[in-house]
Every structure is written in structure tokens, then in C-alpha cells.
Amino acid sequence: MADGDPEIVEHSFRLCQQLLRIDTTNPPGNEREAAELVAEELSSAGLEPVMLEGAPRRTNVVTRLRGTGEKPPLVLAAHLDVVEAEPSAWEHPPFCGEVHDGCLWGRGAIDMKNMAAMSVAIITRLAREGIKPKRDLIFAAVADEEAGCRLGSLWLSENHPDLIRGEFAIGEGGGFNIQVAGRTFFTVEVAEKGLCWMRARATGEPGHGSMPREDSAVVQLSESIARLGKEGLPRHASAPVKDFIGALASHLPAPLRPIIKLLASPTMGPAVLSLLPDPSIKRAFRALLGNTASPTVLRAGNKTNVIPGFAEAEIDGRILPGQTKEDLIRELQAVLGPRIELEVLHSLPPVVMEPKESSLYSTIHEVMAERAPGAPVVPFILQGFTDATAFTRLGARWYGFAPVRLPPTMRFRRHVSRTQRADPRRRSRLGHADTLGRGASLYRRLMVPVSTMQVGLAELYL
Ligand SMILES: [Zn+2]
């Protein structure tokens, strides 16, 4: 890989570092300071960013580089909030923004303050050079993605749709490299699972702790949750999963292909998965074989000697493309049993680009073939959710492509881990400095006209 444009690299790196030093842990988010920094950078290049808040201090920033209007706008999207980081689990403080061992450390370095910084570096450079692209280039730095997008992209899509409407939107969900059977692949997200966050509630007779009840709310809920942990939910075939795994298989040696393809099979997939040595890869593939439901919060009682009248669990449900919220609830109810009441707290439907092919999709492939020869780009389905729902609702085709190249020993999912326990040394070592630069360079090549950068793209996006 060639090095990126040094000015873009430097700008991206410096801004990412500054953003990492601003704690935007969600909740509470508090994105305003980060948004102000982004807005300042945009303004200094002559752009006119607007700051919009769905709630106090939950700031979104949107700006637009005007094009000739020959083509509809392209949106770059990045969220400014991050998930929590338990400092004691980090080798270097999670909001230090320091460089150690060639890596820029910090919560959000690859999810996704890197993308925010790269986008700012690119759009300000284009603005400073006075480039008038064929499309408007919109940049949206949004709040609240990690808690379900309600005060960020969803709020913008409902309250200021014209500001963020485009033909294409590029955000997170892909763009990182994965290793499968010894081969490196780059992902471009073309589908993602939906979510359905729920509260499960058991009720029972309250009483005194000295006289146990086998049907107490706590016992009922515990039994149901234990069953869920053991049995999980039914498996289903899904077209984007088949597509992703088929693409991986097509680039692997012929004898491996039929085995890899079985990973997409709801009946045979689990058997093949059991052969894999790495539990995190197993979990990642298993989550693509059906709807999932993880119990995450438990709540019941507040006195040791009182049997409470109710017990609650919050459950993080994820919906496979091809399935609905209702399907998931029905499956979950069947496992938990009829005595558990389910209440939906928040839901987003699955997102699927149909068809996934487009001129932008081809360009991503072409650019990557040049930038990372020998590492095929595969259409990826994300187990999690992103801001895709909001942008696709407004008609955009969303591609998850926030480019980052990780050393083969680092896994993207592990480094954006939302849990606090697994391997803290490795988890917190985020966002290789060099990687960041390459990502910025790739973006620029995706978007900048040939005449300016002398790069041979098959199609110009700006
Ligand atoms: Zn993210």
C-alpha cells in the first residue's frame, strides 16, 4: 500500500487524537464539545456547519460542500459518541489519545472518531482547494449512535431530512480487514441486523424471605433466562449471510469452499462452527444464523429478607434480515415461557441494500484492488446496527466502509468490543496511526476527481 496524502494523514491523525481526548461516553454522550471542535475545523475551511441538538448537549454537526448538482449528494456519516470504557481494563487510559507502539490509543479510535477525523480532513481539503464536485458532499457527525441513534441520525432524519438526504451514504459497519482461512479480506457492509431491545418481566406473590416460594418472580425469571442462555433462538437462512459467506468461499482454495459455504446453513452451520478453534469467530458467525437475544440487565428486589413481587431483565434482541421484530418476539416468548411479559423499549429493522451493486460499490472494489491487491472485498453483513437506518429511510444506499487496516493479529470486533472483560491489553490498542492515514488516503481517492489527484478511478463520485 502506498502512503496516503501526507497533509490529509496528518490532519486526520491530529483531529482524531483531539477527539479521543474528549470523553463522549454514551450515556450520557455529551457530544457538544466534540461537535464544536468538528464545527470549528469545518468553519476554518470556509464551510458552514450547522449544529443541531435533539436534547441539550447532544449535538449533531452537518455541513455541505456544494457541487454542481449534476449528481445527487453523497453523505459521509460518523458518530461522535463512544461506548463506555472501564479505565482499569486499559493498558493506557481510554481517553489519552496517546501514541504507543505505533498505535493511537483511545476509545473510539476505530469506532469511529477515525472516520469523523478522516471525513473532516477530506472535506476541508476539498473546500480549501475550491473544488466543485459533481455531487454535493455532505458530512454528518452525529450523536447517540451507541444508544440506538434516537438523538442523532434518527432525530436528524425526522427533523432535518433535507440536510442529510443523499443518493449514497458511507458510514461504519465495514471497511476493516478480516482473516479467514489464512486469507485477508476487506469488508463492505451491505446489510445489517435490526435490533429490538426489550424488558422481560415476571410477577409473583411478594412475601417474606424466611418462607421461600418456588414460583417467585425472581425464580421464574431466572429459570427463563437460564433457558434462553442454553437454548438460544431458532436458526434461519438469510440471503445476505449466504452472499457474504459465498464471497469468502469463492476466494479460498477449492477444497475448502464447500465447507466454508456450510457456515451459512442453519442446519449444518453450527457443526462446522464447532470445528473452529477461536471462540470469538464462532460467536460472530453464530450470530449470523438467526435472531439473537442476550440478557444484559437484571433487576429485582431491594431487601435481602423480602421476596419481591416482580423481577425484570433487559434483553438485547437482534433481528436477522428476512425476519421481523414480531418473529423475534414470538421466538423469544416461546423460550421464556408464557408467564414472562415482554415490552419493546426500542427497535430498528434490519437493513439490506438490494441490490448491493451500484457504481459506488464497484468503485470501492476497484480502489481496493489497487490499494490492497490480493485482499478481496466481500459484501459483509454486520451483526450490530449503525446509523444506516436513518439514512436509508431517506432514500440513500448505505455502504459501511470506514477504512481501517488492522495488523492480522488484531480483530475489529474485539477492538470495538462493548464488553469490558475480554483481553484488555489487546482490546484497547486501537487505531494504528499508519492505518488511519491509509484510510484517509483511500477516502480521498474514492472521492476526488482524477484531474486533481491523477488517480484512475473508473467513475468519479464528485
Ligand atoms: Zn460505531
Residues whose N, C-alpha, C, O or C-beta is under 5 A from the ligand:
A	BS01	ZN	D111 M112 E172
